[in-house]
Amino acid sequence: MPAPLALSPIAWTVIRIGAVAAVAAIARSRSHPKDPRQDVVLDDLPEGLSAKTHTAEAERAMHGHGRFKRTLRVGPNGPGVEIDVSGLGRLRFRRV
């Protein structure tokens, strides 16, 4: 019967961090360039959350969008960071 692999907790942490870094590197290498039209659509969204229902012949759908935009500063005239979170979504049910 083989003995279990005994590694220290630090070794398991290094293995975990290495696996995450490898997955991130693979995902970054396979990324495609962004379409500028997508950024224009997200920039044009109004701030806040909105959802509306839609009913067609054989489907019911809910379309929603949201945007959260804030600027955080360190001090009154210090450096700042703008946070802009935007998203579009759709939930659709159809009879099959």
Biopython code that builds the backbone (N, CA, C, O; Angstrom):
import numpy as np
from Bio.PDB.StructureBuilder import StructureBuilder

atoms = [
    (1, "MET", "N", (0.848, -1.157, 0.000)),
    (1, "MET", "CA", (0.000, 0.000, 0.000)),
    (1, "MET", "C", (0.903, 1.232, 0.000)),
    (1, "MET", "O", (1.777, 1.343, 0.859)),
    (2, "PRO", "N", (0.712, 2.173, -0.955)),
    (2, "PRO", "CA", (1.577, 3.346, -1.021)),
    (2, "PRO", "C", (1.299, 4.296, 0.136)),
    (2, "PRO", "O", (0.170, 4.409, 0.615)),
    (3, "ALA", "N", (2.317, 4.951, 0.556)),
    (3, "ALA", "CA", (2.195, 5.924, 1.641)),
    (3, "ALA", "C", (1.589, 7.214, 1.111)),
    (3, "ALA", "O", (1.865, 7.590, -0.029)),
    (4, "PRO", "N", (0.767, 7.907, 1.906)),
    (4, "PRO", "CA", (0.190, 9.175, 1.441)),
    (4, "PRO", "C", (1.270, 10.237, 1.289)),
    (4, "PRO", "O", (2.291, 10.219, 1.976)),
    (5, "LEU", "N", (1.020, 11.145, 0.384)),
    (5, "LEU", "CA", (1.965, 12.226, 0.120)),
    (5, "LEU", "C", (1.858, 13.256, 1.247)),
    (5, "LEU", "O", (0.823, 13.902, 1.412)),
    (6, "ALA", "N", (2.918, 13.400, 2.007)),
    (6, "ALA", "CA", (2.907, 14.328, 3.133)),
    (6, "ALA", "C", (3.657, 15.599, 2.750)),
    (6, "ALA", "O", (4.877, 15.592, 2.588)),
    (7, "LEU", "N", (2.914, 16.679, 2.610)),
    (7, "LEU", "CA", (3.504, 17.978, 2.303)),
    (7, "LEU", "C", (3.121, 18.957, 3.396)),
    (7, "LEU", "O", (2.081, 18.814, 4.038)),
    (8, "SER", "N", (3.952, 19.931, 3.598)),
    (8, "SER", "CA", (3.663, 20.941, 4.608)),
    (8, "SER", "C", (2.554, 21.865, 4.101)),
    (8, "SER", "O", (2.311, 21.933, 2.896)),
    (9, "PRO", "N", (1.883, 22.575, 5.007)),
    (9, "PRO", "CA", (0.848, 23.519, 4.572)),
    (9, "PRO", "C", (1.383, 24.600, 3.640)),
    (9, "PRO", "O", (0.652, 25.092, 2.780)),
    (10, "ILE", "N", (2.652, 24.973, 3.801)),
    (10, "ILE", "CA", (3.247, 25.979, 2.906)),
    (10, "ILE", "C", (3.358, 25.415, 1.492)),
    (10, "ILE", "O", (3.122, 26.128, 0.516)),
    (11, "ALA", "N", (3.714, 24.144, 1.381)),
    (11, "ALA", "CA", (3.827, 23.529, 0.048)),
    (11, "ALA", "C", (2.467, 23.476, -0.642)),
    (11, "ALA", "O", (2.371, 23.720, -1.845)),
    (12, "TRP", "N", (1.405, 23.155, 0.119)),
    (12, "TRP", "CA", (0.068, 23.129, -0.485)),
    (12, "TRP", "C", (-0.351, 24.531, -0.932)),
    (12, "TRP", "O", (-0.999, 24.677, -1.968)),
    (13, "THR", "N", (0.004, 25.541, -0.178)),
    (13, "THR", "CA", (-0.313, 26.911, -0.566)),
    (13, "THR", "C", (0.434, 27.303, -1.836)),
    (13, "THR", "O", (-0.136, 27.951, -2.714)),
    (14, "VAL", "N", (1.691, 26.920, -1.938)),
    (14, "VAL", "CA", (2.473, 27.217, -3.144)),
    (14, "VAL", "C", (1.868, 26.511, -4.354)),
    (14, "VAL", "O", (1.795, 27.092, -5.437)),
    (15, "ILE", "N", (1.436, 25.263, -4.181)),
    (15, "ILE", "CA", (0.812, 24.521, -5.287)),
    (15, "ILE", "C", (-0.489, 25.197, -5.716)),
    (15, "ILE", "O", (-0.755, 25.324, -6.911)),
    (16, "ARG", "N", (-1.295, 25.629, -4.755)),
    (16, "ARG", "CA", (-2.551, 26.293, -5.068)),
    (16, "ARG", "C", (-2.328, 27.610, -5.810)),
    (16, "ARG", "O", (-2.990, 27.881, -6.812)),
    (17, "ILE", "N", (-1.398, 28.424, -5.320)),
    (17, "ILE", "CA", (-1.106, 29.709, -5.966)),
    (17, "ILE", "C", (-0.536, 29.481, -7.366)),
    (17, "ILE", "O", (-0.866, 30.221, -8.292)),
    (18, "GLY", "N", (0.298, 28.485, -7.527)),
    (18, "GLY", "CA", (0.848, 28.160, -8.850)),
    (18, "GLY", "C", (-0.232, 27.725, -9.823)),
    (18, "GLY", "O", (-0.183, 28.081, -11.000)),
    (19, "ALA", "N", (-1.210, 26.958, -9.348)),
    (19, "ALA", "CA", (-2.305, 26.525, -10.223)),
    (19, "ALA", "C", (-3.149, 27.713, -10.666)),
    (19, "ALA", "O", (-3.541, 27.795, -11.830)),
    (20, "VAL", "N", (-3.429, 28.630, -9.750)),
    (20, "VAL", "CA", (-4.203, 29.820, -10.109)),
    (20, "VAL", "C", (-3.430, 30.682, -11.101)),
    (20, "VAL", "O", (-4.016, 31.207, -12.048)),
    (21, "ALA", "N", (-2.133, 30.833, -10.899)),
    (21, "ALA", "CA", (-1.316, 31.625, -11.825)),
    (21, "ALA", "C", (-1.273, 30.979, -13.208)),
    (21, "ALA", "O", (-1.296, 31.680, -14.219)),
    (22, "ALA", "N", (-1.212, 29.658, -13.257)),
    (22, "ALA", "CA", (-1.189, 28.968, -14.553)),
    (22, "ALA", "C", (-2.508, 29.148, -15.287)),
    (22, "ALA", "O", (-2.512, 29.389, -16.494)),
    (23, "VAL", "N", (-3.622, 29.036, -14.583)),
    (23, "VAL", "CA", (-4.926, 29.233, -15.221)),
    (23, "VAL", "C", (-5.063, 30.670, -15.708)),
    (23, "VAL", "O", (-5.587, 30.900, -16.798)),
    (24, "ALA", "N", (-4.605, 31.638, -14.926)),
    (24, "ALA", "CA", (-4.675, 33.044, -15.339)),
    (24, "ALA", "C", (-3.820, 33.301, -16.570)),
    (24, "ALA", "O", (-4.229, 34.044, -17.462)),
    (25, "ALA", "N", (-2.634, 32.696, -16.631)),
    (25, "ALA", "CA", (-1.754, 32.885, -17.790)),
    (25, "ALA", "C", (-2.380, 32.282, -19.046)),
    (25, "ALA", "O", (-2.296, 32.870, -20.125)),
    (26, "ILE", "N", (-3.003, 31.119, -18.912)),
    (26, "ILE", "CA", (-3.652, 30.489, -20.069)),
    (26, "ILE", "C", (-4.837, 31.332, -20.533)),
    (26, "ILE", "O", (-5.023, 31.530, -21.734)),
    (27, "ALA", "N", (-5.638, 31.828, -19.594)),
    (27, "ALA", "CA", (-6.801, 32.647, -19.957)),
    (27, "ALA", "C", (-6.368, 33.940, -20.633)),
    (27, "ALA", "O", (-7.006, 34.387, -21.587)),
    (28, "ARG", "N", (-5.300, 34.537, -20.153)),
    (28, "ARG", "CA", (-4.818, 35.788, -20.747)),
    (28, "ARG", "C", (-4.262, 35.552, -22.153)),
    (28, "ARG", "O", (-4.431, 36.398, -23.032)),
    (29, "SER", "N", (-3.612, 34.428, -22.371)),
    (29, "SER", "CA", (-3.042, 34.161, -23.692)),
    (29, "SER", "C", (-4.124, 33.881, -24.727)),
    (29, "SER", "O", (-3.904, 34.083, -25.922)),
    (30, "ARG", "N", (-5.292, 33.418, -24.280)),
    (30, "ARG", "CA", (-6.376, 33.109, -25.211)),
    (30, "ARG", "C", (-7.371, 34.245, -25.366)),
    (30, "ARG", "O", (-8.358, 34.094, -26.086)),
    (31, "SER", "N", (-7.145, 35.363, -24.722)),
    (31, "SER", "CA", (-8.119, 36.455, -24.793)),
    (31, "SER", "C", (-8.085, 37.115, -26.173)),
    (31, "SER", "O", (-7.052, 37.163, -26.841)),
    (32, "HIS", "N", (-9.236, 37.612, -26.567)),
    (32, "HIS", "CA", (-9.376, 38.282, -27.853)),
    (32, "HIS", "C", (-9.442, 39.789, -27.621)),
    (32, "HIS", "O", (-9.827, 40.224, -26.536)),
    (33, "PRO", "N", (-9.076, 40.588, -28.610)),
    (33, "PRO", "CA", (-9.183, 42.038, -28.429)),
    (33, "PRO", "C", (-10.646, 42.453, -28.281)),
    (33, "PRO", "O", (-11.538, 41.858, -28.885)),
    (34, "LYS", "N", (-10.876, 43.489, -27.464)),
    (34, "LYS", "CA", (-12.228, 43.965, -27.223)),
    (34, "LYS", "C", (-12.752, 44.745, -28.415)),
    (34, "LYS", "O", (-12.009, 45.448, -29.100)),
    (35, "ASP", "N", (-14.043, 44.606, -28.643)),
    (35, "ASP", "CA", (-14.714, 45.370, -29.679)),
    (35, "ASP", "C", (-15.068, 46.741, -29.092)),
    (35, "ASP", "O", (-15.739, 46.797, -28.061)),
    (36, "PRO", "N", (-14.641, 47.844, -29.711)),
    (36, "PRO", "CA", (-14.924, 49.171, -29.144)),
    (36, "PRO", "C", (-16.411, 49.479, -29.049)),
    (36, "PRO", "O", (-16.813, 50.308, -28.233)),
    (37, "ARG", "N", (-17.235, 48.831, -29.864)),
    (37, "ARG", "CA", (-18.684, 49.071, -29.797)),
    (37, "ARG", "C", (-19.258, 48.612, -28.458)),
    (37, "ARG", "O", (-20.228, 49.193, -27.970)),
    (38, "GLN", "N", (-18.670, 47.579, -27.861)),
    (38, "GLN", "CA", (-19.138, 47.116, -26.557)),
    (38, "GLN", "C", (-18.903, 48.179, -25.493)),
    (38, "GLN", "O", (-19.765, 48.410, -24.645)),
    (39, "ASP", "N", (-17.749, 48.823, -25.531)),
    (39, "ASP", "CA", (-17.467, 49.877, -24.565)),
    (39, "ASP", "C", (-18.410, 51.058, -24.733)),
    (39, "ASP", "O", (-18.819, 51.661, -23.741)),
    (40, "VAL", "N", (-18.764, 51.402, -25.971)),
    (40, "VAL", "CA", (-19.666, 52.522, -26.217)),
    (40, "VAL", "C", (-21.042, 52.221, -25.617)),
    (40, "VAL", "O", (-21.657, 53.095, -25.007)),
    (41, "VAL", "N", (-21.525, 50.992, -25.789)),
    (41, "VAL", "CA", (-22.831, 50.620, -25.251)),
    (41, "VAL", "C", (-22.815, 50.694, -23.728)),
    (41, "VAL", "O", (-23.754, 51.214, -23.125)),
    (42, "LEU", "N", (-21.769, 50.183, -23.106)),
    (42, "LEU", "CA", (-21.691, 50.215, -21.646)),
    (42, "LEU", "C", (-21.508, 51.638, -21.117)),
    (42, "LEU", "O", (-22.011, 51.960, -20.040)),
    (43, "ASP", "N", (-20.799, 52.493, -21.854)),
    (43, "ASP", "CA", (-20.630, 53.882, -21.431)),
    (43, "ASP", "C", (-21.931, 54.675, -21.521)),
    (43, "ASP", "O", (-22.123, 55.639, -20.779)),
    (44, "ASP", "N", (-22.824, 54.273, -22.425)),
    (44, "ASP", "CA", (-24.081, 54.998, -22.606)),
    (44, "ASP", "C", (-25.166, 54.593, -21.618)),
    (44, "ASP", "O", (-26.229, 55.214, -21.600)),
    (45, "LEU", "N", (-24.936, 53.577, -20.801)),
    (45, "LEU", "CA", (-25.954, 53.159, -19.835)),
    (45, "LEU", "C", (-26.152, 54.234, -18.775)),
    (45, "LEU", "O", (-25.183, 54.845, -18.325)),
    (46, "PRO", "N", (-27.399, 54.470, -18.371)),
    (46, "PRO", "CA", (-27.623, 55.415, -17.270)),
    (46, "PRO", "C", (-27.252, 54.774, -15.936)),
    (46, "PRO", "O", (-27.251, 53.551, -15.802)),
    (47, "GLU", "N", (-26.941, 55.601, -14.969)),
    (47, "GLU", "CA", (-26.559, 55.075, -13.657)),
    (47, "GLU", "C", (-27.793, 54.553, -12.930)),
    (47, "GLU", "O", (-28.875, 55.129, -13.040)),
    (48, "GLY", "N", (-27.627, 53.475, -12.198)),
    (48, "GLY", "CA", (-28.716, 52.852, -11.459)),
    (48, "GLY", "C", (-29.081, 51.507, -12.064)),
    (48, "GLY", "O", (-28.456, 51.060, -13.026)),
    (49, "LEU", "N", (-30.093, 50.864, -11.499)),
    (49, "LEU", "CA", (-30.562, 49.570, -11.978)),
    (49, "LEU", "C", (-31.904, 49.739, -12.669)),
    (49, "LEU", "O", (-32.734, 50.544, -12.246)),
    (50, "SER", "N", (-32.113, 48.976, -13.730)),
    (50, "SER", "CA", (-33.374, 49.028, -14.448)),
    (50, "SER", "C", (-33.674, 47.634, -14.992)),
    (50, "SER", "O", (-32.783, 46.922, -15.454)),
    (51, "ALA", "N", (-34.944, 47.266, -14.925)),
    (51, "ALA", "CA", (-35.379, 45.984, -15.480)),
    (51, "ALA", "C", (-36.763, 46.172, -16.078)),
    (51, "ALA", "O", (-37.593, 46.896, -15.527)),
    (52, "LYS", "N", (-37.007, 45.519, -17.205)),
    (52, "LYS", "CA", (-38.334, 45.580, -17.808)),
    (52, "LYS", "C", (-38.675, 44.220, -18.397)),
    (52, "LYS", "O", (-37.805, 43.496, -18.883)),
    (53, "THR", "N", (-39.948, 43.893, -18.343)),
    (53, "THR", "CA", (-40.395, 42.605, -18.870)),
    (53, "THR", "C", (-40.802, 42.765, -20.319)),
    (53, "THR", "O", (-41.145, 43.855, -20.776)),
    (54, "HIS", "N", (-40.754, 41.658, -21.024)),
    (54, "HIS", "CA", (-41.077, 41.637, -22.445)),
    (54, "HIS", "C", (-41.808, 40.335, -22.721)),
    (54, "HIS", "O", (-41.355, 39.266, -22.311)),
    (55, "THR", "N", (-42.931, 40.419, -23.409)),
    (55, "THR", "CA", (-43.683, 39.215, -23.744)),
    (55, "THR", "C", (-43.858, 39.149, -25.249)),
    (55, "THR", "O", (-44.398, 40.070, -25.861)),
    (56, "ALA", "N", (-43.405, 38.071, -25.833)),
    (56, "ALA", "CA", (-43.592, 37.837, -27.265)),
    (56, "ALA", "C", (-44.539, 36.642, -27.420)),
    (56, "ALA", "O", (-45.185, 36.239, -26.453)),
    (57, "GLU", "N", (-44.623, 36.080, -28.611)),
    (57, "GLU", "CA", (-45.566, 34.990, -28.878)),
    (57, "GLU", "C", (-45.332, 33.790, -27.976)),
    (57, "GLU", "O", (-46.252, 33.346, -27.289)),
    (58, "ALA", "N", (-44.144, 33.269, -27.968)),
    (58, "ALA", "CA", (-43.880, 32.030, -27.238)),
    (58, "ALA", "C", (-42.822, 32.197, -26.163)),
    (58, "ALA", "O", (-42.273, 31.207, -25.679)),
    (59, "GLU", "N", (-42.531, 33.421, -25.784)),
    (59, "GLU", "CA", (-41.489, 33.598, -24.782)),
    (59, "GLU", "C", (-41.829, 34.751, -23.853)),
    (59, "GLU", "O", (-42.545, 35.680, -24.226)),
    (60, "ARG", "N", (-41.316, 34.676, -22.668)),
    (60, "ARG", "CA", (-41.382, 35.765, -21.704)),
    (60, "ARG", "C", (-39.951, 36.083, -21.347)),
    (60, "ARG", "O", (-39.152, 35.181, -21.100)),
    (61, "ALA", "N", (-39.627, 37.343, -21.319)),
    (61, "ALA", "CA", (-38.243, 37.721, -21.063)),
    (61, "ALA", "C", (-38.198, 38.924, -20.136)),
    (61, "ALA", "O", (-39.144, 39.707, -20.048)),
    (62, "MET", "N", (-37.075, 39.045, -19.451)),
    (62, "MET", "CA", (-36.807, 40.218, -18.638)),
    (62, "MET", "C", (-35.435, 40.726, -19.022)),
    (62, "MET", "O", (-34.447, 39.993, -18.966)),
    (63, "HIS", "N", (-35.383, 41.971, -19.407)),
    (63, "HIS", "CA", (-34.130, 42.602, -19.779)),
    (63, "HIS", "C", (-33.746, 43.571, -18.667)),
    (63, "HIS", "O", (-34.596, 44.282, -18.131)),
    (64, "GLY", "N", (-32.480, 43.594, -18.330)),
    (64, "GLY", "CA", (-32.051, 44.479, -17.273)),
    (64, "GLY", "C", (-30.679, 45.061, -17.550)),
    (64, "GLY", "O", (-29.878, 44.493, -18.292)),
    (65, "HIS", "N", (-30.430, 46.191, -16.946)),
    (65, "HIS", "CA", (-29.102, 46.790, -17.035)),
    (65, "HIS", "C", (-28.845, 47.577, -15.756)),
    (65, "HIS", "O", (-29.766, 47.973, -15.042)),
    (66, "GLY", "N", (-27.584, 47.782, -15.501)),
    (66, "GLY", "CA", (-27.218, 48.522, -14.313)),
    (66, "GLY", "C", (-25.849, 49.153, -14.457)),
    (66, "GLY", "O", (-24.994, 48.672, -15.200)),
    (67, "ARG", "N", (-25.665, 50.227, -13.735)),
    (67, "ARG", "CA", (-24.365, 50.902, -13.759)),
    (67, "ARG", "C", (-24.120, 51.557, -12.408)),
    (67, "ARG", "O", (-25.015, 52.169, -11.825)),
    (68, "PHE", "N", (-22.920, 51.420, -11.934)),
    (68, "PHE", "CA", (-22.479, 52.013, -10.677)),
    (68, "PHE", "C", (-21.173, 52.729, -10.975)),
    (68, "PHE", "O", (-20.196, 52.096, -11.373)),
    (69, "LYS", "N", (-21.146, 54.034, -10.789)),
    (69, "LYS", "CA", (-19.953, 54.817, -11.113)),
    (69, "LYS", "C", (-19.649, 55.766, -9.962)),
    (69, "LYS", "O", (-20.468, 56.617, -9.614)),
    (70, "ARG", "N", (-18.468, 55.614, -9.377)),
    (70, "ARG", "CA", (-18.061, 56.460, -8.263)),
    (70, "ARG", "C", (-16.586, 56.817, -8.404)),
    (70, "ARG", "O", (-15.813, 56.094, -9.032)),
    (71, "THR", "N", (-16.212, 57.945, -7.807)),
    (71, "THR", "CA", (-14.810, 58.360, -7.758)),
    (71, "THR", "C", (-14.387, 58.416, -6.300)),
    (71, "THR", "O", (-15.034, 59.073, -5.484)),
    (72, "LEU", "N", (-13.311, 57.733, -5.975)),
    (72, "LEU", "CA", (-12.766, 57.722, -4.629)),
    (72, "LEU", "C", (-11.473, 58.511, -4.619)),
    (72, "LEU", "O", (-10.605, 58.302, -5.466)),
    (73, "ARG", "N", (-11.342, 59.417, -3.662)),
    (73, "ARG", "CA", (-10.146, 60.254, -3.548)),
    (73, "ARG", "C", (-9.537, 60.120, -2.170)),
    (73, "ARG", "O", (-10.236, 59.885, -1.185)),
    (74, "VAL", "N", (-8.215, 60.274, -2.113)),
    (74, "VAL", "CA", (-7.498, 60.333, -0.850)),
    (74, "VAL", "C", (-7.256, 61.805, -0.564)),
    (74, "VAL", "O", (-6.377, 62.416, -1.173)),
    (75, "GLY", "N", (-8.017, 62.380, 0.350)),
    (75, "GLY", "CA", (-7.910, 63.808, 0.628)),
    (75, "GLY", "C", (-8.747, 64.608, -0.359)),
    (75, "GLY", "O", (-9.232, 64.060, -1.349)),
    (76, "PRO", "N", (-8.920, 65.907, -0.097)),
    (76, "PRO", "CA", (-9.765, 66.708, -0.980)),
    (76, "PRO", "C", (-9.182, 66.904, -2.388)),
    (76, "PRO", "O", (-9.936, 66.941, -3.361)),
    (77, "ASN", "N", (-7.873, 67.029, -2.510)),
    (77, "ASN", "CA", (-7.253, 67.217, -3.828)),
    (77, "ASN", "C", (-6.258, 66.108, -4.148)),
    (77, "ASN", "O", (-5.419, 66.266, -5.035)),
    (78, "GLY", "N", (-6.342, 64.997, -3.442)),
    (78, "GLY", "CA", (-5.381, 63.917, -3.628)),
    (78, "GLY", "C", (-5.687, 63.064, -4.841)),
    (78, "GLY", "O", (-6.649, 63.317, -5.567)),
    (79, "PRO", "N", (-4.865, 62.057, -5.052)),
    (79, "PRO", "CA", (-5.096, 61.166, -6.191)),
    (79, "PRO", "C", (-6.395, 60.394, -6.011)),
    (79, "PRO", "O", (-6.831, 60.129, -4.891)),
    (80, "GLY", "N", (-6.991, 60.046, -7.117)),
    (80, "GLY", "CA", (-8.279, 59.356, -7.071)),
    (80, "GLY", "C", (-8.340, 58.181, -8.014)),
    (80, "GLY", "O", (-7.499, 58.007, -8.896)),
    (81, "VAL", "N", (-9.367, 57.381, -7.797)),
    (81, "VAL", "CA", (-9.635, 56.218, -8.640)),
    (81, "VAL", "C", (-11.111, 56.241, -8.987)),
    (81, "VAL", "O", (-11.953, 56.402, -8.104)),
    (82, "GLU", "N", (-11.435, 56.083, -10.260)),
    (82, "GLU", "CA", (-12.829, 56.012, -10.675)),
    (82, "GLU", "C", (-13.223, 54.558, -10.829)),
    (82, "GLU", "O", (-12.539, 53.791, -11.507)),
    (83, "ILE", "N", (-14.326, 54.178, -10.199)),
    (83, "ILE", "CA", (-14.859, 52.823, -10.286)),
    (83, "ILE", "C", (-16.105, 52.881, -11.150)),
    (83, "ILE", "O", (-17.032, 53.634, -10.851)),
    (84, "ASP", "N", (-16.140, 52.102, -12.209)),
    (84, "ASP", "CA", (-17.282, 52.065, -13.129)),
    (84, "ASP", "C", (-17.632, 50.606, -13.385)),
    (84, "ASP", "O", (-16.897, 49.895, -14.070)),
    (85, "VAL", "N", (-18.760, 50.162, -12.829)),
    (85, "VAL", "CA", (-19.220, 48.795, -13.015)),
    (85, "VAL", "C", (-20.504, 48.862, -13.817)),
    (85, "VAL", "O", (-21.478, 49.470, -13.375)),
    (86, "SER", "N", (-20.521, 48.242, -15.000)),
    (86, "SER", "CA", (-21.692, 48.253, -15.870)),
    (86, "SER", "C", (-21.996, 46.830, -16.315)),
    (86, "SER", "O", (-21.096, 46.000, -16.442)),
    (87, "GLY", "N", (-23.262, 46.563, -16.547)),
    (87, "GLY", "CA", (-23.615, 45.228, -17.006)),
    (87, "GLY", "C", (-24.985, 45.198, -17.640)),
    (87, "GLY", "O", (-25.863, 45.996, -17.310)),
    (88, "LEU", "N", (-25.151, 44.266, -18.555)),
    (88, "LEU", "CA", (-26.414, 44.015, -19.230)),
    (88, "LEU", "C", (-26.802, 42.567, -18.966)),
    (88, "LEU", "O", (-25.936, 41.712, -18.782)),
    (89, "GLY", "N", (-28.090, 42.295, -18.948)),
    (89, "GLY", "CA", (-28.497, 40.921, -18.716)),
    (89, "GLY", "C", (-29.853, 40.623, -19.316)),
    (89, "GLY", "O", (-30.649, 41.519, -19.598)),
    (90, "ARG", "N", (-30.092, 39.328, -19.504)),
    (90, "ARG", "CA", (-31.379, 38.892, -20.032)),
    (90, "ARG", "C", (-31.707, 37.548, -19.414)),
    (90, "ARG", "O", (-30.848, 36.673, -19.309)),
    (91, "LEU", "N", (-32.948, 37.393, -19.010)),
    (91, "LEU", "CA", (-33.462, 36.132, -18.512)),
    (91, "LEU", "C", (-34.664, 35.804, -19.375)),
    (91, "LEU", "O", (-35.607, 36.592, -19.455)),
    (92, "ARG", "N", (-34.639, 34.629, -20.034)),
    (92, "ARG", "CA", (-35.691, 34.325, -21.003)),
    (92, "ARG", "C", (-36.254, 32.940, -20.738)),
    (92, "ARG", "O", (-35.505, 32.001, -20.471)),
    (93, "PHE", "N", (-37.585, 32.810, -20.810)),
    (93, "PHE", "CA", (-38.267, 31.528, -20.698)),
    (93, "PHE", "C", (-39.069, 31.313, -21.969)),
    (93, "PHE", "O", (-39.801, 32.204, -22.401)),
    (94, "ARG", "N", (-38.935, 30.129, -22.575)),
    (94, "ARG", "CA", (-39.708, 29.797, -23.780)),
    (94, "ARG", "C", (-40.330, 28.429, -23.594)),
    (94, "ARG", "O", (-39.746, 27.543, -22.972)),
    (95, "ARG", "N", (-41.519, 28.271, -24.140)),
    (95, "ARG", "CA", (-42.127, 26.945, -24.170)),
    (95, "ARG", "C", (-41.486, 26.140, -25.288)),
    (95, "ARG", "O", (-41.244, 26.645, -26.384)),
    (96, "VAL", "N", (-41.221, 24.898, -24.989)),
    (96, "VAL", "CA", (-40.583, 24.011, -25.967)),
    (96, "VAL", "C", (-41.561, 22.957, -26.391)),
    (96, "VAL", "O", (-41.230, 22.102, -27.213)),
]
sb = StructureBuilder()
sb.init_structure("model")
sb.init_model(0)
sb.init_chain("A")
sb.init_seg("    ")
for serial, (resi, resn, name, xyz) in enumerate(atoms, 1):
    if name == "N":
        sb.init_residue(resn, " ", resi, " ")
    sb.init_atom(name, np.array(xyz, "f"), 0.0, 1.0, " ", f" {name:<3s}", serial, name[0])
structure = sb.get_structure()
